Amino acid sequence: MIKAIIFDLGGVLVRLDKERCIEAFRERVGFDRVTEFLDTSHQRGPFGDLEAGRISEAQFYEACLPYCRPGTTGEDIRRCFGDLQDPFTPEVLALLESLRRQYRLYILTNNSSVTMARTYENAGKARLDLNATFRRIYISQELKLLKPDPAIFAHVIRDIGLPPQEMLYVDDSLRNVEAARNAGLQALHYEPGTDLGATLAPALAGKV
């Protein structure tokens, strides 16, 4: 019986628009080489180092500024990076409100303080209290671990404190789903743009 649901954030709870983010970096700050580093699942270069907790937010901006036009600020970069995320949809908001009445909800995300700032901005606009809706938000930068490293799933399992078979993990990356299953979690692959509730329903009904 499922007692807790652990969601990936980008690609599952919010849509990611890589092309819009790339355009923002190129047009606003002249960061033409951003495509060498930016990815919706596994970042590279300073973007990957930030999400892995190997560098601080200030060091991330310092690493990006040489690629940008003169006069660019850290705030400019933060805003461009934030454009990777779409707002929360009414469908997701309604689903979370329903699920929180029956399950313990968590987020496990390869993410950083830079992009999480936009997540909280969007949540505020949608009147979604992330800290009330989710028991814990596990962020790779803070844990200094990245999915699909088995250690990040082991940490989450220990911290939540339930048997792994009583937890359901949902991610849009097959690599991450396979790693979660190897850690003992029940795990679902979500196809971005499809009905999240319909994806969850069979597992929550015990039919998977």
C-alpha positions as CSV (number, residue, x, y, z in Angstrom):
1,M,0.0,0.0,0.0
2,I,1.4,3.4,-1.0
3,K,1.7,5.9,1.8
4,A,4.1,8.5,0.3
5,I,4.6,9.9,-3.2
6,I,7.9,11.4,-4.2
7,F,7.7,13.7,-7.2
8,D,10.4,14.9,-9.5
9,L,9.8,18.7,-10.0
10,G,10.8,19.8,-13.5
11,G,9.1,17.8,-16.3
12,V,6.5,16.3,-13.8
13,L,5.0,19.0,-11.6
14,V,6.0,21.9,-13.9
15,R,6.7,21.9,-17.6
16,L,10.2,22.8,-18.8
17,D,10.8,24.9,-21.8
18,K,14.4,24.5,-22.8
19,E,14.2,26.6,-26.0
20,R,12.6,29.6,-24.2
21,C,15.4,29.4,-21.6
22,I,18.1,29.3,-24.3
23,E,16.5,32.3,-26.0
24,A,16.4,34.2,-22.8
25,F,20.1,33.6,-22.2
26,R,21.1,34.5,-25.8
27,E,18.8,37.6,-26.2
28,R,19.0,39.1,-22.7
29,V,22.6,38.5,-21.7
30,G,24.4,37.3,-24.8
31,F,25.2,33.8,-23.4
32,D,25.4,32.1,-26.8
33,R,27.2,29.1,-25.6
34,V,24.5,28.2,-23.1
35,T,23.5,25.1,-25.1
36,E,26.8,23.5,-24.2
37,F,25.7,23.3,-20.6
38,L,21.9,23.5,-20.3
39,D,19.8,20.3,-20.3
40,T,16.4,19.5,-18.9
41,S,17.6,16.4,-17.0
42,H,21.4,16.5,-16.5
43,Q,23.2,19.8,-16.6
44,R,26.8,20.3,-17.5
45,G,29.6,22.7,-16.7
46,P,28.8,25.4,-14.1
47,F,25.1,24.4,-14.3
48,G,25.9,20.8,-13.4
49,D,28.4,21.9,-10.7
50,L,25.8,24.1,-9.1
51,E,23.1,21.4,-9.0
52,A,25.6,18.9,-7.6
53,G,26.6,21.4,-4.8
54,R,30.2,21.6,-6.0
55,I,30.0,25.4,-6.3
56,S,28.0,28.1,-4.6
57,E,25.4,30.3,-6.2
58,A,27.9,33.2,-6.2
59,Q,30.5,31.0,-7.8
60,F,28.0,29.9,-10.4
61,Y,27.4,33.5,-11.5
62,E,31.1,34.1,-11.6
63,A,31.6,31.1,-13.9
64,C,28.8,32.3,-16.2
65,L,29.6,36.0,-16.5
66,P,32.6,35.5,-18.8
67,Y,30.2,34.0,-21.4
68,C,27.8,37.0,-21.1
69,R,27.9,40.5,-22.4
70,P,29.4,43.2,-20.2
71,G,27.1,44.6,-17.6
72,T,25.3,41.3,-17.0
73,T,24.5,40.7,-13.3
74,G,23.9,37.6,-11.3
75,E,20.2,38.6,-11.0
76,D,20.1,38.7,-14.9
77,I,21.4,35.2,-15.0
78,R,19.0,33.9,-12.3
79,R,16.0,35.4,-14.3
80,C,17.2,33.8,-17.5
81,F,17.7,30.4,-15.9
82,G,14.3,30.7,-14.2
83,D,12.6,30.8,-17.6
84,L,13.2,27.1,-17.9
85,Q,10.1,26.6,-15.9
86,D,6.4,27.1,-16.7
87,P,3.9,28.1,-14.0
88,F,2.0,25.4,-12.1
89,T,-1.1,24.4,-14.0
90,P,-4.6,24.3,-12.4
91,E,-4.7,20.5,-13.1
92,V,-1.5,19.9,-11.1
93,L,-2.7,22.2,-8.3
94,A,-6.0,20.3,-8.0
95,L,-4.2,17.0,-8.1
96,L,-1.8,18.0,-5.3
97,E,-4.6,19.3,-3.1
98,S,-6.4,15.9,-3.5
99,L,-3.3,13.8,-3.0
100,R,-2.2,15.6,0.2
101,R,-5.3,14.4,2.0
102,Q,-4.4,10.8,1.5
103,Y,-0.6,10.6,1.1
104,R,2.6,12.1,2.4
105,L,4.0,14.1,-0.5
106,Y,7.7,14.9,-1.2
107,I,9.8,16.4,-4.0
108,L,13.2,15.0,-5.1
109,T,14.8,17.3,-7.7
110,N,18.1,17.9,-9.4
111,N,17.9,21.5,-8.7
112,S,19.6,24.6,-7.2
113,S,18.8,27.7,-5.2
114,V,18.9,29.7,-8.5
115,T,16.0,27.8,-10.2
116,M,14.1,27.0,-7.0
117,A,13.7,30.8,-6.5
118,R,11.5,30.8,-9.6
119,T,9.7,27.7,-8.4
120,Y,8.7,29.5,-5.2
121,E,7.8,32.6,-7.2
122,N,5.5,30.6,-9.4
123,A,4.0,28.7,-6.4
124,G,3.3,32.0,-4.7
125,K,1.4,33.3,-7.8
126,A,-0.6,30.1,-7.8
127,R,-1.3,30.3,-4.1
128,L,0.5,27.0,-3.6
129,D,2.2,26.7,-0.2
130,L,5.1,24.3,-1.2
131,N,6.2,23.9,2.4
132,A,2.7,23.0,3.6
133,T,1.9,20.7,0.6
134,F,5.2,18.7,0.7
135,R,6.7,17.2,3.9
136,R,10.2,17.8,2.5
137,I,11.8,19.1,-0.7
138,Y,15.0,17.3,-1.4
139,I,17.3,19.4,-3.6
140,S,20.4,18.0,-5.1
141,Q,22.5,21.1,-4.5
142,E,21.8,20.9,-0.8
143,L,22.4,17.1,-0.6
144,K,25.5,17.4,-2.8
145,L,24.2,14.3,-4.7
146,L,22.6,14.1,-8.1
147,K,20.0,11.6,-9.5
148,P,20.5,8.9,-10.6
149,D,23.2,8.3,-8.0
150,P,21.9,5.5,-5.8
151,A,23.1,7.4,-2.7
152,I,20.5,10.1,-3.2
153,F,17.7,7.6,-3.2
154,A,19.1,5.8,-0.2
155,H,19.2,9.1,1.7
156,V,15.6,9.9,0.9
157,I,14.4,6.5,1.9
158,R,16.2,6.7,5.2
159,D,15.0,10.3,5.9
160,I,11.3,9.5,5.1
161,G,11.5,6.4,7.3
162,L,8.9,4.2,5.5
163,P,9.6,0.9,3.9
164,P,10.6,1.7,0.3
165,Q,7.8,-0.5,-1.1
166,E,5.3,1.9,0.5
167,M,6.7,4.9,-1.4
168,L,6.0,5.8,-5.1
169,Y,8.6,7.8,-7.1
170,V,7.6,9.7,-10.2
171,D,10.1,11.1,-12.7
172,D,10.2,12.0,-16.4
173,S,13.7,10.5,-16.8
174,L,13.9,6.7,-17.4
175,R,17.4,6.7,-15.9
176,N,16.1,8.1,-12.7
177,V,13.1,5.8,-12.6
178,E,15.4,2.8,-13.0
179,A,17.7,4.0,-10.3
180,A,14.7,4.5,-7.9
181,R,13.5,0.9,-8.6
182,N,17.0,-0.4,-8.0
183,A,16.8,1.3,-4.6
184,G,13.6,-0.6,-3.8
185,L,11.1,2.2,-4.5
186,Q,8.0,1.7,-6.6
187,A,8.6,4.1,-9.5
188,L,6.7,5.4,-12.5
189,H,7.9,7.0,-15.7
190,Y,5.8,10.1,-16.5
191,E,5.6,11.3,-20.1
192,P,5.6,15.2,-20.0
193,G,2.4,16.7,-21.2
194,T,0.2,13.7,-20.4
195,D,-2.3,13.4,-17.5
196,L,-0.3,13.1,-14.3
197,G,-3.3,11.9,-12.3
198,A,-4.0,9.1,-14.9
199,T,-0.3,8.1,-14.7
200,L,-0.5,7.7,-10.9
201,A,-3.9,6.1,-10.7
202,P,-3.0,2.4,-11.4
203,A,-0.1,2.4,-8.9
204,L,-2.2,4.1,-6.2
205,A,-4.9,1.5,-6.8
206,G,-2.4,-1.3,-6.4
207,K,-2.7,-2.4,-10.0
208,V,1.0,-2.0,-10.9
